[in-house]
Structure formats: structure tokens, C-alpha cells
Amino acid sequence: MSDTAEKKSGIGSLLKSNLRGYSMFFVLALIMLAFAYLTGGTNFSSRNFTNILIQYSYVMILAVGMVMVIIVLGIDLSVGSVCAFVGSISAMVYNTGIGMGPTLIIALAIGVLVGAFYGFWIAYMNVPAFIATLAGMLLFRGLSYIVTSLNPIQLRDNGYKQMASGFFPNIWMNEAETLDLLPIIVGVLVAVLFIIFDIITRRNRKKNNYEVSPIWAFVLKLIIISALIIALSQRFATYRGLPIVVAVLAITIFIFQFMMNNTILGRYIYAVGGNARSAKLSGINSELVVFIVFCLMGLLTGLAAVIHTGYMNSALPAAGTGFEMDAIASCYIGGVSAAGGIGTVGGVIVGALIMCAINNGMSLMNLGAAWQQVVRAIILLLAVFYDVYTRRKAGLG
């Protein structure tokens, strides 16, 4: 085979092996452009970009946790109910005057305890995750009704909602005072850190004899994603500045992306999801890995509960309805396999952005909530079908 033929074959193999990732970016771009045409460009405004990330940040946080659960062949149908329960408890705690810091810690702790409850039944008692979390969905929805007495819990002041809908102070402004320089500086810093850690990840993968993409594809990915980060920071800079929840979301994504790609726990999660029996025979404590995964899911559910409660500025007994559907759909759209063992944090964030872009676009077009439900259901079905089809075509099942 000639060098040219080998090069074409290598490029074709790369594109085929990364088809889902490339196609999801392409789909996101098409959706944004389509709604730009339908809404006269409103969806590309600085205000709309900011509102999307504030309004749908809880979806992305839940999706980060859900990707780990689905990788180990689990599911969590209760995240919406748990969000309602934790949000109600956290609002009651905050209203005692204890402050936002302790309230957040208590909410996260409750989330971890809920996750540990699921982890015990699923990992050690062999109760299917579907059944355990379905029971939890009913349990915590009922508890949220009990603790709230079916009445919204109003927050005592605006301190609670700052993490969800507040902004960092405009410390640095340009001479015309029309551009907040803080988001630009933070965006450049995040882009640099992303490049550094992605280079470290690539080197570690090569050191451990894992397959890596060609250097040209790797550099192209770094350029595109870094440009998107800086472009997004420019949108924030021309509106009201950097939202606090965006910083929380970015830190969450970074921590779990790093954990999944660069730690022993991350490798164990993929190993258990790929083949739990083989992982156990190789010395991995599969039950403990599943237990930890559900604890982490609970932690992120607690965080999502606080953010959503703050965004609504009250704890609603019926809050969280449909949250599990959004998180699960984001995972499947973002490339997580229904057969387990495959998925990335970055991929599910793209999946969540697709869901958010569609919901936001339909809202800008004044389409009702009923149509949004129909569209999201169709997207979920097509995403799972695409996963099954591609795996069957590749001879994986």
C-alpha cells in the first residue's frame, strides 16, 4: 500500500472511530444556525448565551454524574425527586440563618447519603438500578411533599440565589466601560489550562500504550475548543460579566473530566462498565466502584438541587420533574453507550448543550412545553437507536 493510501486509510479510520463526537459538534452547530435563522439571530445574542447557561446549568451537572452511572451499566431515575427533596431541606436550613456555605455543605452531604443508599442496594444487595432508583423516585418525591406540606418554601433573602443567578463583580472594564475584561481573562486562562491538561492526558495515554489521534487532529481539536471557550467568554463580557454558576459548572466539569481520564478510579469505572466480571477477576472491587459512582451521582444531584432552588428563588415541592430525562438524554446524545463502558464527560456536555439549544430555540419561537416534550422524546429515541446501529455495524453487539 502506498504512503498516500495509508494516509487516507488512517484519516478514514480516525473519522470512523470518532464519528459520534464529530457528528454531535456538527449537529450542535446546525441547530444553532437553524434557530438563528428562525429567530432572527436572537439565540446568538450575549444575553441569550448567558441565560442558557444559567437556566440549564443543572442539566449539565446532572449529566456529568449520569455519564458515570450509565458507563457502569446503571441508571438513576430519581435525580428529579432528589433535587426537590434536597432543595426543600436546603431552603429550610438556609432560612434558619446559618448562611450559604454551611447550607451548601449540608445539601451535598445529603446528596452523598442518598447516593450511598442507592449504592448499597445496587452494588451489595444486587437490586437492579432501575428498580432501586424507581423506588427512590417515589420515595423522595413523597418526602418532598411531606417536608414542604405541598407549599413552596420562600428563601429569606437573595443570598441563596447568588450561586445560581449571580455574577462576579465587574472588577476590570475597558476604557469605554462597555466590556468586562474579567470573563476574557478567565476564558484565556481556562483555554490555556485545557491545552496543558489535554497534552498531559495525551502523553499519559501514549505512555500506557493507548491509541491516540494523529498530532494534526489533536492540534485542530485544541484550536477549535480553545476558540469556542474564548468566544463564549466574549459573550459574557459584553452582557453582565461572568456568571457565578458558569464558574461552578466549569470547575465541576474539569474535576470529573480529569478524574475519568487521569485517575485509577476513572480507569476502574471504564473497566467495570466494559466487563464487570473480567474487572473483578483482574482484582478490581467492582461493588465498591459502583458504590462510589452512585455516591458521586448523589453529590452532583445535591449541587444541582441547590443551583435549581437558587434559580427559582424558592423550593418547590414539584421541582425536578423531568430532570432525569434531560440528564439521560444528554448522555445518550453525547455518545454514552447504552451497553456501558463508553462515554466521556466532554461528550455529555455537548449532548446537554444540544438539548439546551433545542429547548431554548423553541422557547424563543414561543412553542409550548408540550411540543418541547415531544421533540425531546424523539431525540432520545433517535440517540439510542444511533448508538445501537453504530455498535451493530461495528460488530460490537
N, C-alpha and C positions, 0 to 999 in steps of 0.2 A: 504493500500500500504506500502511495506517495505521501510526502510531508503535507501537501495541501489536503489530500483526502483525510489524513489523520487529524489535521486541524479542524476540518469541517465535522468529522465524526465526534471530536472532543466537544466542540461547541454544541452540536446537536444533543449529545449526552447530557451536557450541563443544563441546557434549557429543559430537556425532558425530566431530569431529576428534580428541577426546581420549578416545574410548571405551575404548581399551586401558588407558590409565593409570588412569582411574576404575574400570574393571571389576576391575583387579588389586588395588587397595586394597580394593574390596568383597569380592573373593574371599578375601583375607588375613583380613579381619575375620570372614567367615563360617567359615573354617577354625578360627580361634582360638576362636570361640564354640562351634562344634560339638565340638571336643576338650575345651573347658571343661565341657560337659555330660557327655561320655563319661568324663572323668577326675575329675569332681567338683571342677573348678576348679584342679586341680594345675598345669596348664600356665600359669596366670596368677600363680603364686607368684613372689616375688622370686628365690628360689633357681633356679627353672626358667628364668626370663628370663636370668639371669646365665650359667647353664650352656649355654643355647642359643647365645649369642653367643661364648662361649669355645670350645665344641665345634665350631661350624660357621663360625668366622671365616675359615678357609682357603677355604671355598666362595665367600664374598663377595669376597675378594681376587682369586681366580682369575676370578670373573665380571667384575670391573672390567676386567681385561685382555682377557678373551674378547670383551667387547662391542666393543672397538676392532677386534679381528681379524675378527669377523663383519661389522661395518659395511663393511670394505674387501673383503668377499666372500671372506674366508679362513676357516680353521678350524684349531684346534690340538688334535689327538688325543693329544698326548704329555705333557700337563701332569702327569698322574699319575706317569708314569715319570720325568719330570724331577724332580718333587718327591722321589721315592725316591732318585734319584741325588744330587741336591744335598743332601738331608737326610743321606745317608750321609757325603758328603765333609765337610759342616759339622760333624757329630758327631766325625769323626776329627780335624779341625782343632782343635775345642774341647778335645778330650781331651789335646792337647799342652800345654795350659795357657796358650794365647795370650790367652784372655779372650773375652767375648761380643761386644764391639764389633768387633774385627777379624774374628771368625768371621762375624758378620752381613755385613760388607762383602765378605768373600770369597764368601759364598753368593750375594749379589746380583750380584757380578761374574760368577760362573759362570753365573747365570741369564741375564744380558745376553749373554754369549758364545754360549750356546745359542740365544737368540733371534736373534742376528746370523747364526749358522749357518743357521737356517731362512730368515731374511730374504734371505740371499744366493741360496739355491737358488730361492726362490719369486719374489722380485722381479726378480732379474737373470738367472737361468737358466731362468725360466718353467716351473719344475716346479710342478704343482698342489699347493696347500697340503695337500690331503687326503693325497696320496702322500708328500710331504716329511715331514709330521708323523706319518704312519703308520709310516714308516721310523724316525723318531726315537723313536716309542713303543717299538718293538722294540729299537732301539739302546741307549737309556738304561735300559730295564728289564734288558737283558743286562749293561750296565756296573754297575748297582746290585748285581746278583747277584755280579759279579766282585769289586768292591771290598769287599763285606761277607762274601764266601765263604759266602753263604747263612745267615749268623749275625747276630742283632741286635747293634747297637753300643750298649752301655750308656754313658750320659753319666757323667762323672767326679764331678759334683756337681749341685746343684739350681740353679746359676746360669743354665744354658741355658734352663730351662723357665719362668723368671720372665716373659719377654715373652709367653708363650703362656697361662700359667695363674696368674700372679702378680697382686697387687693393689697399688694405690698405698697408702701408709701412711694410717691414719686420723688426719689432722692436725687436722681440726675435727670436734668432736662436739657435739651438743646437750646441754642440761643433764642430761637423763636418760641420756645416753650410749647411746641406742638408735638414733640417726640420724646417719650420717656426712654431714656437710654438704659435703664436697668434691665428690661427684657432683652435688649440687644446684647448687652454684656453677658447676661446669663445664657442666652442662646448660643453665643460663640463658645463659652466655657463648656456647655453641655456637648456641643458638637466636637470639641477637642477631646473631652473625656470619652465620648463614644468612639472616636477614632482610636484612641490609645487602648481602650479595653477590647475593642474588636481585634486589634492587632495582637494583643496578648492571647485572646481566645484562639485566634488562628494558629499562633505559634504552639500553643498547648495541644491543639488538635493534631498538628503535624508531628509533634514530639511523641504523641500516643498512637501514631500511625492511622489516624482517622483521615477520611477523604476530605479534601478542601477544594474550594473553587479556584480556577486559574487566577493569577495575580491581576489580570486586566479586569475580570469580573468583580474581584474583591475591591479594587480601587474604584471602579464605577459605582459599586454599592455605597462605599463610604462617601463619595462625592454627592450622590443623589440624596441620601438620608441626611447628611450634614446640611445640604442646601435647603431641604424641607424644614429642618429644625430652625435654621436662621430665618427662613421666610415666615414661619409661624411666629417667631419672636417679634418680627417686624409688625405683624398684625396686632399683637398685644401692645406694642409700643405706640401705635397710632390710635389706640382706643383709650383704655383706662389704666394701662400698665399690666403688670404680671399678676394674674390671679393666684391666690394662695393655694387653691386646690390643684392647680396645674403643677406647682412645685411638689405637693404631696404625691400626686399621681406619678410624676417623673421619678421621684425617689423610690416609690413602690416598684415601678417597672424596672428600674436599674437593679434594685436589690434582688428581685426574683429572676430577672434575666441572668444576672451574674451567678446566682445560686444554681440555676438549672444548667448553665454551660461550664462552670468552673469549679464546682464543689463535688465532693464524694456523694452527698445527698442527692444532688441533681442526677448524677450518673446512676445511682441506685433507683431513683424514680423511673427513669427510662428503662432500666433493666427489668424492674418488676412489671412495668406496663408491657414490655415486649414479650416476656415469658416468665411469669411469676415462679413456676416450678423450677425452671432452669436457674433463675436467680437464687432461689433458696438452696439448690444443690451446690451452687458456687459459693455459698457462705453468707449470702445477704439475708438479713432478717426481714423477710417480706412483710410480715404482720406489723412490725414496728414502722416500716416505711409508709405503709398505708395509714397507720395511726397518725404519724406526723403530718402526712398530706392533709388529712381532714382537720387536724389542729390548725394548720396554716390556712385552710379554707375558712375556718371559723374566725381566725384573726382578721382576715381581709373582709369577711362579712361584717364584723364589728366595726371596722373602719368605714365601710360603705354605709352602714346604718347611721353613723354619726354625720357623715357628709350629706346624706339624703335628708336627714332630720333638720340639719342646719339650712339646707337649701329651701326646704318647705317652711322653715322657721316655726315648726311645731311638730309634735309627734302624733301621727295619725294612726288609729287602730287598724285601718285597712291599707296602710302603706305597704309597699313592696310587692303588690300584685303584678305578676308578670316578670319580675326581676330575673327569676331563674331561666325563663325563656330567652330573655335578651342575652344573658351570660352564656348559656349553652349554644345559642345560635351564633354568637360571636366566635366561639371556639371552633365550631364546625366550618364556618365561613373562612376562618383564619388558618385552616389547614390541619386542625387536630383530627386524628383518625378515630373513627368510631370503633376500630379494632384495638385501640390502645397502643402505647409505645411511641407515638409520633405526635409532635406538636411543639410549638415554641411560643414564648411569651410575646415576642415581637409580632408573630403571625396573628395571635388573637387580638392584639391591639389594632392591627389593620382590619380584622374582622369586625371589631367593635366600632371602628370608625365608619365602616361601610353601613352598619346598622344605624349609627347616629346620623350619617349623612342622608340616608333614606328617610328616617323619621323627621329630621329637620326640614328636608326638602318638601315633604308632603305637608308639614305644618305651614311652611311659607306659602304653599299653594292653597291653604285653607281646606285641605282634605280632612275628613273626620277621622276620629280614633278607630272607627270600625274598619275603614279601608287600610289603616296602618296595621291593624291586626292581621288582615287578610294577606297583605304584602309580606309581612314578617314570617307568617306561616309558610308561604310559598318559598321564600328564600331559604328557610331552614330545611325544607324538604329537598330542594334542589342541591343545597350544600352537602347533605348526607349522601344523596344519590351520586354526586360528583366524586365523593370520596370512595364509595363502593365501586363505582365504574372504573376509576383510575387504578384502584388496587386490583381489581379483577383483570384489567388489561395488562397490568404488570406481573400477573401471576402470583399475587400475594394473598389471594383469598377470594 
